[in-house]
Amino acid sequence: MSKNQSNASPSALVDYSHMGRKITGIERISADLFSPDALAEFDVLHTSHASALGMIRAQWLEIPWLASRNPDAKLLFPGFPPSIAASMLFGKRVIPYIHDLFLLERLDELNIRARLYMRPSFIYAIRHLRNFFVNSKTTEANLRKECRADANIMTLRPRAENVFGFEEIERHMPADNAPLRFVMLGTLEPRKNYEYAAELTGALALKIKRSVELHISGREGWGNIADKLVSFPHVHYHGYLSVSALRDLVGQSHAFLCTSLDEGLGLPLLEVLYSGIPMVVSDIPVFREVASLASSTFIPNTSLEQACAKLAEVLEAPGFFNGSLARAKHATQNWNQLADADMEAFRAFMRRPLALNGGA
């Protein structure tokens, strides 16, 4: 357990029990926006990093106990949903950060822990709580359909930082018969639609009559995706790579590919833009929100024939690679301006008593 200051009752309690594991988008956003350093100007108490069992214990026992001892503290949940106990006992003070609505919408793709533990807590929270932070306008619009009519939803977008230390590289179609290399990043789970990406890149190779490779980096999640990808000889799964290895992989690739069926934000899109790489991504609302200003091609994520035809057409035009560096820089700068404005509003919210923020 860590505390920014030690003399006064904390103004906020932050659930950090989900931290300390492999870094994915949830952990990265939690560190960027809710860490002791990020909240240094406030008197904030963070719970300790924990195992899965420790997280349950923190959410059901430790945080309610701390909340009862600190009756004026806001209860911030930047990672997983607050426990039903916390939401029921301290609902006016509980403020979750909503990354997406997959726990509600994609039941068939959830693992057993998500179904039995996180989903009931999430559904109770979005139905009953009053205040929320969200990572994008798309998530805000989706949450509006499910939450209370009087809910206070605040966008708190993370900045797009060059966390991998990418160098800007001008990319071109590879010369002669050298392979055209696509790269994908993210946890291996059904929502990411990796099998579709494998089929798409295989069909593309036949259509444009040249070798195409698909390189994937991410931790193994659920759905036995890695086993299913073995049957595609042009697909190379690299596992969960170090920062330097991932930087090299992206640097050696010609285009970034993301065929997700749905996303709450798609943080990797913003982060890899620092390499200047052109994007081929699913035509879904949140990708339009974050990547429209970059050199992006939006493709259907369920129609293989249409996606392949559009991608082949785009690759034949010089505009796919030309100007991708400048457009990537413009996209990240625009996003960061929005994120900085969100952070100022967040700090103002933190300075005010919750009753003045619509917490009643």
Secondary structure, 3 states (H helix, E strand, C coil): CEECCCCCCCCEEECCCCCCCCCCHHHHHHHHHHCCCCCCCCCEEECCCCCHHHHHHHHHHHHHHHHHHCCCCEEEECCCCCCHHHHHHHCCCEEEEECCCHHHHCHHHCCHHHHHHHHHHHHHHHHHCCEEEECCHHHHHHHHCCCCCCCEEEECCCCCCCCCCCCCCCCCCCCCCCCEEEEEECCECHHHCHHHHHHHHHHHHHHHCCCEEEEEECCECCCCHHHHHCCCCCEEECCCCCHHHHHHHHHCCCEEEECCCCCCCCHHHHHHHHHCCCEEEECCHHHHHHHCCCCEEEECCCCHHHHHHHHHHHHHCHHHCCCHHHHHHHHHHHHHHHHHHHHHHHHHHHHCCHHHHCCC
